[in-house]
């Protein structure tokens, strides 16, 4: 068999075996009974198994075309393993840290608009994972200057965008939040309200809008500022 054909088969086998191992590991770690942090880390850990199988396949392929290079690999491998392990640990820790930070953000953003609540956590998680990737690349000895400059440009661009959005849209949101704080002292879930805007029973008090169920079963999201400016009749459940 031609040595290049054998090398191609070895490299392909490494990819196939790596894909199978990665799928098995991801399936085992993604089960519902696993801890949430472990489920979130399933992807990176599976990636490590995939990369390991691919590396073994490539080493085998290298042995077919250049045996001397394979003889030199043990020393190079011993020098490289600590760096690879450090990089893998950084990626896994960054993923776990991003999960906890996003969970904390989702709890603390309960009183802001739905748009901000949906967009901020993924951006923060992506930023943490990107920084973890930069640190991991540095551990492997990769020059991260270009990536660092790109990250800085992305960071400042995102910050400018957020500032512009906040400048243009924070006024209405702030007004709704202020009205919410004032009305939550007198409005409660279960109260029946009668206004020119809507008539029905309050089923939920959200961050910037009250959810009211009308007599025909419809649910309306009414801005707090509208209720604050209207004449509101309130009937308690106990009469």
C-alpha positions as CSV (number, residue, x, y, z in Angstrom):
1,X,0.0,0.0,0.0
2,X,1.3,3.4,-0.9
3,X,2.5,5.3,2.2
4,X,0.4,8.4,1.4
5,X,-2.7,6.3,1.0
6,X,-2.0,4.7,4.4
7,X,-1.4,8.1,5.9
8,X,-4.8,9.4,4.5
9,X,-6.6,6.4,5.9
10,X,-5.0,6.9,9.3
11,X,-5.9,10.6,9.4
12,X,-9.5,9.8,8.3
13,X,-9.9,7.1,10.9
14,X,-8.8,9.6,13.6
15,X,-11.5,12.0,12.5
16,X,-14.2,9.3,12.4
17,X,-13.2,7.8,15.8
18,X,-13.0,11.2,17.3
19,X,-16.5,12.1,16.1
20,X,-17.9,8.9,17.6
21,X,-16.1,9.5,20.9
22,X,-17.2,13.1,21.0
23,X,-20.8,12.1,20.4
24,X,-20.7,9.5,23.2
25,X,-19.1,11.8,25.7
26,X,-21.5,14.6,24.9
27,X,-24.4,12.3,25.3
28,X,-23.2,11.0,28.7
29,X,-22.5,14.4,30.1
30,X,-25.7,16.1,28.7
31,X,-28.1,13.8,30.5
32,X,-30.7,15.6,32.7
33,X,-29.5,14.1,35.9
34,X,-26.1,15.7,35.5
35,X,-25.2,19.0,37.2
36,X,-26.0,22.0,35.0
37,X,-22.3,23.1,35.0
38,X,-21.3,19.7,33.7
39,X,-24.0,19.7,31.0
40,X,-22.8,23.1,29.9
41,X,-19.2,21.8,29.8
42,X,-20.2,18.7,27.7
43,X,-19.3,20.4,24.4
44,X,-15.7,21.5,25.4
45,X,-15.0,18.1,27.0
46,X,-16.3,16.3,23.9
47,X,-14.1,18.5,21.8
48,X,-11.1,17.4,23.8
49,X,-11.8,13.8,23.0
50,X,-12.3,14.6,19.4
51,X,-9.1,16.5,19.2
52,X,-7.2,13.7,21.0
53,X,-8.4,11.1,18.5
54,X,-7.6,13.4,15.5
55,X,-4.1,14.0,16.9
56,X,-3.5,10.2,17.3
57,X,-4.6,9.7,13.7
58,X,-2.3,12.4,12.5
59,X,0.6,11.0,14.4
60,X,-0.1,7.6,12.9
61,X,-0.3,9.2,9.4
62,X,3.0,11.0,10.1
63,X,4.6,7.6,11.0
64,X,3.8,6.3,7.5
65,X,5.5,9.2,5.7
66,X,8.3,10.2,8.1
67,X,9.4,7.8,10.8
68,X,12.1,10.1,12.1
69,X,9.6,12.8,12.8
70,X,7.6,10.3,14.9
71,X,10.8,9.4,16.8
72,X,11.2,13.1,17.8
73,X,7.6,13.4,18.9
74,X,7.8,12.0,22.4
75,X,10.1,14.8,23.6
76,X,8.0,17.4,21.8
77,X,4.8,15.9,23.2
78,X,6.1,15.9,26.8
79,X,6.8,19.6,26.4
80,X,3.5,20.3,24.8
81,X,1.1,18.3,27.1
82,X,1.2,20.8,30.0
83,X,0.4,23.6,27.7
84,X,-2.5,21.7,26.1
85,X,-3.9,20.7,29.5
86,X,-3.7,24.3,30.7
87,X,-5.5,25.5,27.6
88,X,-8.2,22.9,28.1
89,X,-8.7,23.8,31.7
90,X,-9.0,27.5,30.8
91,X,-11.7,26.8,28.2
92,X,-13.7,24.6,30.6
93,X,-13.4,27.0,33.5
94,X,-14.4,29.9,31.2
95,X,-17.5,28.0,30.1
96,X,-18.5,27.2,33.7
97,X,-17.8,30.8,34.8
98,X,-19.9,32.1,31.9
99,X,-22.8,29.9,32.9
100,X,-22.8,31.2,36.5
101,X,-22.4,34.8,35.4
102,X,-25.3,34.5,32.9
103,X,-27.5,32.9,35.5
104,X,-26.8,35.8,37.9
105,X,-27.5,38.3,35.1
106,X,-30.8,36.8,34.3
107,X,-31.9,37.2,37.9
108,X,-30.7,40.8,38.2
109,X,-32.2,41.9,34.9
110,X,-35.8,41.1,35.9
111,X,-36.9,44.8,35.9
112,X,-35.5,45.8,32.5
113,X,-37.0,45.5,29.0
114,X,-37.4,42.1,27.4
115,X,-35.1,43.1,24.6
116,X,-32.2,43.9,26.9
117,X,-32.9,40.8,29.0
118,X,-32.7,38.6,25.9
119,X,-29.6,40.2,24.4
120,X,-27.3,41.0,27.2
121,X,-26.6,37.5,28.7
122,X,-25.5,35.9,25.3
123,X,-23.2,38.9,24.7
124,X,-21.7,38.5,28.2
125,X,-21.3,34.8,27.8
126,X,-19.7,35.2,24.4
127,X,-17.3,37.7,25.8
128,X,-16.2,35.5,28.6
129,X,-15.7,32.5,26.3
130,X,-13.8,34.7,23.9
131,X,-11.4,35.9,26.6
132,X,-11.0,32.3,27.8
133,X,-10.1,31.3,24.2
134,X,-7.5,34.1,24.1
135,X,-5.9,32.9,27.3
136,X,-6.0,29.3,26.1
137,X,-4.3,30.3,22.9
138,X,-1.6,32.1,24.8
139,X,-1.0,29.0,26.9
140,X,-0.4,27.1,23.6
141,X,2.1,29.7,22.5
142,X,0.0,31.2,19.8
143,X,0.5,34.8,19.0
144,X,-2.8,36.5,20.1
145,X,-1.9,40.1,19.2
146,X,-4.3,40.2,16.2
147,X,-7.0,38.4,18.2
148,X,-6.5,40.8,21.1
149,X,-6.8,43.8,18.8
150,X,-10.0,42.3,17.2
151,X,-11.4,41.7,20.7
152,X,-10.7,45.3,21.7
153,X,-12.4,46.6,18.5
154,X,-15.4,44.3,19.2
155,X,-15.6,45.4,22.8
156,X,-15.5,49.1,22.1
157,X,-17.9,48.7,19.2
158,X,-20.3,46.8,21.4
159,X,-20.0,49.3,24.2
160,X,-20.7,52.2,21.7
161,X,-23.8,50.4,20.4
162,X,-25.1,49.7,23.9
163,X,-24.5,53.3,24.9
164,X,-26.4,54.6,21.8
165,X,-29.2,52.1,22.5
166,X,-29.3,53.1,26.1
167,X,-29.3,56.8,25.2
168,X,-32.1,56.5,22.7
169,X,-34.3,53.9,24.6
170,X,-33.6,54.2,28.3
171,X,-35.9,57.1,28.8
172,X,-39.2,55.2,28.2
173,X,-37.9,52.2,30.0
174,X,-36.9,54.3,33.0
175,X,-40.3,55.9,33.0
176,X,-42.0,52.5,33.1
177,X,-39.8,51.2,35.8
178,X,-40.5,54.3,37.9
179,X,-44.3,53.9,37.3
180,X,-44.0,50.3,38.2
181,X,-42.4,51.0,41.6
182,X,-45.2,53.5,42.4
183,X,-48.1,51.3,41.3
184,X,-46.8,48.1,42.9
185,X,-47.6,49.7,46.3
186,X,-51.3,49.7,45.5
187,X,-51.8,47.1,42.8
188,X,-51.5,43.4,43.4
189,X,-52.0,40.2,41.5
190,X,-55.7,39.3,41.7
191,X,-57.0,42.9,41.9
192,X,-59.7,43.8,39.4
193,X,-59.0,47.1,37.7
194,X,-61.4,49.3,35.7
195,X,-59.8,52.0,33.5
196,X,-60.4,53.5,30.1
197,X,-57.4,51.5,28.9
198,X,-58.4,48.0,30.1
199,X,-60.8,46.3,32.4
200,X,-60.0,43.0,34.0
201,X,-58.0,41.1,36.6
202,X,-54.3,41.5,37.2
203,X,-52.6,38.2,36.6
204,X,-49.0,39.3,36.6
205,X,-47.0,42.4,37.4
206,X,-44.0,42.4,35.0
207,X,-41.0,44.7,34.9
208,X,-42.5,47.5,32.7
209,X,-46.1,46.3,32.0
210,X,-49.0,44.8,33.9
211,X,-50.7,41.7,32.5
212,X,-54.5,42.0,32.7
213,X,-57.0,39.3,31.8
214,X,-60.3,40.6,30.5
215,X,-63.7,39.1,30.9
216,X,-63.5,37.4,27.5
217,X,-60.3,35.6,28.4
218,X,-57.8,37.9,26.6
219,X,-54.6,38.9,28.2
220,X,-53.4,42.5,27.7
221,X,-50.0,43.9,28.6
222,X,-50.6,47.5,29.8
223,X,-47.8,50.0,30.3
224,X,-47.6,51.2,33.9
225,X,-47.4,54.8,32.7
226,X,-50.8,54.4,31.1
227,X,-52.2,53.2,34.4
228,X,-50.5,55.9,36.3
229,X,-52.0,58.6,34.1
230,X,-55.5,57.0,34.1
231,X,-58.3,57.0,36.7
232,X,-58.2,53.4,38.0
233,X,-60.9,51.7,39.9
234,X,-59.6,48.8,42.1
235,X,-61.6,45.9,43.5
236,X,-59.9,43.5,45.9
237,X,-60.5,39.8,45.7
238,X,-61.9,39.8,49.2
239,X,-64.3,42.6,48.3
